[in-house]
Amino acid sequence: MPSNETRVTVVGMTCQHCVASVREEIEELTGVTGVDVDLDTGAVVVAADREVPLAEIAAAVDEAGYALAE
């Protein structure tokens, strides 16, 4: 299976609970195989077996209560 990686920056995360919330919401997206979240930088790497549209990632991050950096 091909692997697709998408990198985004999430703003507003301040603790490990924030990280867990963002990770859990993104992991629910179809095709996602892994999510790496860096609390210090806000960097999020989404690995998937399909190309996950940025709008889907943004919606998942919003559901967790955060936003993508502009």
N, CA, C and O of each residue as an XYZ file, in Angstrom:
280
protein
N       0.838     -1.195      0.000
C       0.000      0.000      0.000
C       0.877      1.250      0.000
O       1.869      1.312      0.727
N       0.527      2.222     -0.792
C       1.305      3.459     -0.778
C       1.082      4.210      0.526
O       0.018      4.119      1.139
N       2.096      4.949      0.937
C       1.983      5.715      2.174
C       1.992      7.201      1.846
O       2.843      7.676      1.095
N       1.059      7.912      2.402
C       0.979      9.360      2.227
C       1.216     10.018      3.575
O       0.693      9.572      4.596
N       2.006     11.079      3.570
C       2.262     11.825      4.788
C       1.843     13.264      4.586
O       2.181     13.887      3.580
N       1.106     13.787      5.549
C       0.685     15.181      5.516
C       1.187     15.842      6.784
O       1.012     15.314      7.882
N       1.813     17.000      6.630
C       2.326     17.748      7.780
C       1.519     19.028      7.935
O       1.317     19.777      6.979
N       1.062     19.260      9.165
C       0.312     20.479      9.475
C       0.805     21.015     10.813
O       1.513     20.326     11.547
N       0.426     22.238     11.120
C       0.733     22.823     12.421
C      -0.581     23.173     13.104
O      -1.449     23.826     12.526
N      -0.704     22.721     14.347
C      -1.909     22.964     15.140
C      -1.582     24.011     16.198
O      -0.552     23.925     16.865
N      -2.455     24.993     16.349
C      -2.250     26.031     17.361
C      -3.196     25.817     18.541
O      -4.315     25.327     18.388
N      -2.706     26.204     19.728
C      -3.542     26.162     20.921
C      -3.304     24.988     21.850
O      -3.873     24.951     22.941
N      -2.477     24.023     21.450
C      -2.215     22.877     22.327
C      -1.249     23.299     23.439
O      -0.229     23.936     23.177
N      -1.583     22.935     24.684
C      -0.742     23.335     25.812
C      -0.310     22.177     26.704
O       0.534     22.361     27.581
N      -0.875     20.985     26.497
C      -0.553     19.871     27.394
C      -0.724     18.535     26.669
O      -1.172     18.486     25.523
N      -0.360     17.465     27.352
C      -0.467     16.136     26.753
C      -1.922     15.740     26.490
O      -2.191     14.953     25.583
N      -2.851     16.272     27.266
C      -4.268     15.997     27.014
C      -4.665     16.578     25.660
O      -5.420     15.962     24.908
N      -4.149     17.770     25.358
C      -4.405     18.392     24.049
C      -3.883     17.498     22.933
O      -4.570     17.254     21.941
N      -2.658     17.014     23.110
C      -2.028     16.136     22.123
C      -2.890     14.899     21.900
O      -3.139     14.502     20.762
N      -3.344     14.291     22.998
C      -4.156     13.073     22.905
C      -5.473     13.348     22.185
O      -5.920     12.533     21.378
N      -6.094     14.487     22.471
C      -7.368     14.827     21.828
C      -7.200     14.979     20.322
O      -8.000     14.458     19.545
N      -6.154     15.697     19.915
C      -5.894     15.900     18.488
C      -5.597     14.560     17.824
O      -6.146     14.250     16.766
N      -4.723     13.762     18.450
C      -4.353     12.460     17.886
C      -5.588     11.569     17.716
O      -5.770     10.957     16.664
N      -6.429     11.496     18.740
C      -7.609     10.622     18.692
C      -8.561     11.016     17.560
O      -9.074     10.150     16.851
N      -8.795     12.312     17.392
C      -9.718     12.759     16.336
C      -9.161     12.456     14.947
O      -9.896     12.006     14.069
N      -7.870     12.701     14.745
C      -7.276     12.452     13.430
C      -7.219     10.955     13.143
O      -7.435     10.535     12.006
N      -6.929     10.142     14.166
C      -6.853      8.689     13.971
C      -8.174      8.095     13.494
O      -8.185      7.019     12.897
N      -9.288      8.782     13.750
C     -10.601      8.280     13.331
C     -10.863      8.473     11.837
O     -11.807      7.894     11.299
N     -10.040      9.278     11.164
C     -10.236      9.512      9.733
C      -9.924      8.248      8.942
O      -8.991      7.518      9.274
N     -10.692      7.994      7.911
C     -10.505      6.826      7.055
C      -9.113      6.824      6.440
O      -8.675      7.818      5.861
N      -8.423      5.689      6.575
C      -7.127      5.519      5.943
C      -5.935      5.941      6.773
O      -4.797      5.642      6.409
N      -6.166      6.632      7.886
C      -5.044      7.094      8.706
C      -4.405      5.901      9.409
O      -5.086      5.093     10.039
N      -3.072      5.808      9.287
C      -2.334      4.691      9.880
C      -1.456      5.131     11.041
O      -0.954      4.292     11.789
N      -1.265      6.430     11.199
C      -0.452      6.923     12.304
C      -0.517      8.435     12.403
O      -0.704      9.136     11.408
N      -0.357      8.924     13.636
C      -0.370     10.366     13.878
C       0.737     10.679     14.879
O       0.783     10.099     15.963
N       1.628     11.598     14.513
C       2.702     12.024     15.404
C       2.479     13.496     15.713
O       2.409     14.326     14.807
N       2.367     13.818     17.007
C       2.091     15.189     17.422
C       3.238     15.681     18.299
O       3.613     15.013     19.263
N       3.797     16.846     17.972
C       4.856     17.469     18.763
C       4.252     18.656     19.499
O       3.911     19.668     18.886
N       4.120     18.527     20.812
C       3.488     19.571     21.617
C       4.263     20.886     21.542
O       3.658     21.953     21.442
N       5.593     20.821     21.589
C       6.410     22.036     21.624
C       6.262     22.892     20.373
O       6.196     24.118     20.465
N       6.210     22.265     19.220
C       6.146     23.019     17.962
C       4.745     23.079     17.364
O       4.472     23.913     16.501
N       3.854     22.194     17.822
C       2.513     22.113     17.245
C       2.479     21.316     15.952
O       1.438     21.212     15.305
N       3.633     20.750     15.578
C       3.718     19.989     14.330
C       2.966     18.668     14.453
O       3.078     17.963     15.456
N       2.206     18.350     13.422
C       1.465     17.088     13.366
C       1.771     16.433     12.023
O       1.645     17.056     10.969
N       2.175     15.168     12.081
C       2.418     14.396     10.867
C       1.369     13.299     10.819
O       1.258     12.489     11.740
N       0.602     13.278      9.741
C      -0.453     12.290      9.557
C      -0.001     11.314      8.476
O       0.238     11.707      7.335
N       0.114     10.040      8.844
C       0.454      8.993      7.878
C      -0.831      8.266      7.515
O      -1.662      7.987      8.379
N      -0.987      7.961      6.227
C      -2.217      7.315      5.780
C      -1.954      6.465      4.552
O      -0.951      6.636      3.859
N      -2.879      5.542      4.297
C      -2.760      4.709      3.104
C      -3.521      5.313      1.923
O      -3.720      4.660      0.899
N      -3.942      6.568      2.082
C      -4.579      7.328      1.009
C      -4.217      8.792      1.229
O      -3.717      9.159      2.292
N      -4.468      9.615      0.236
C      -4.251     11.045      0.408
C      -5.428     11.605      1.197
O      -6.560     11.611      0.713
N      -5.158     12.075      2.414
C      -6.212     12.616      3.265
C      -6.329     14.116      2.975
O      -5.366     14.857      3.167
N      -7.493     14.565      2.519
C      -7.667     15.991      2.222
C      -7.428     16.858      3.462
O      -7.818     16.496      4.572
N      -6.787     17.993      3.253
C      -6.507     18.914      4.345
C      -7.788     19.316      5.070
O      -7.774     19.521      6.284
N      -8.888     19.430      4.339
C     -10.168     19.809      4.953
C     -10.610     18.776      5.989
O     -11.188     19.137      7.015
N     -10.344     17.493      5.729
C     -10.703     16.443      6.691
C      -9.850     16.553      7.946
O     -10.351     16.402      9.060
N      -8.559     16.817      7.761
C      -7.669     16.971      8.914
C      -8.081     18.197      9.719
O      -8.140     18.144     10.947
N      -8.365     19.297      9.032
C      -8.785     20.527      9.705
C     -10.069     20.307     10.501
O     -10.201     20.812     11.616
N     -11.013     19.558      9.938
C     -12.275     19.281     10.634
C     -12.033     18.435     11.880
O     -12.665     18.661     12.912
N     -11.126     17.464     11.796
C     -10.811     16.616     12.948
C     -10.145     17.441     14.045
O     -10.459     17.282     15.225
N      -9.229     18.318     13.657
C      -8.550     19.189     14.621
C      -9.568     20.125     15.271
O      -9.509     20.362     16.478
N     -10.496     20.654     14.484
C     -11.552     21.518     15.001
C     -12.430     20.760     15.994
O     -12.815     21.300     17.030
N     -12.742     19.510     15.672
C     -13.558     18.672     16.564
C     -12.861     18.482     17.912
O     -13.518     18.365     18.946
N     -11.528     18.452     17.891
C     -10.756     18.304     19.129
C     -10.672     19.623     19.898
O     -10.233     19.654     21.047
N     -11.102     20.716     19.247
C     -11.108     22.011     19.920
C      -9.933     22.908     19.579
O      -9.660     23.873     20.294
N      -9.235     22.601     18.495
C      -8.052     23.371     18.109
C      -8.172     23.784     16.652
O      -9.178     23.500     16.002
N      -7.153     24.450     16.144
C      -7.197     24.923     14.762
C      -5.842     24.732     14.102
O      -4.811     24.664     14.772
N      -5.862     24.648     12.775
C      -4.619     24.615     12.021
C      -4.067     26.031     11.939
O      -4.824     27.000     11.881
N      -2.741     26.141     11.933
C      -2.105     27.445     11.753
C      -2.403     27.933     10.346
O      -2.502     27.135      9.414
N      -2.543     29.221     10.194
C      -2.814     29.812      8.871
C      -1.603     29.709      7.989
O      -1.637     30.150      6.840
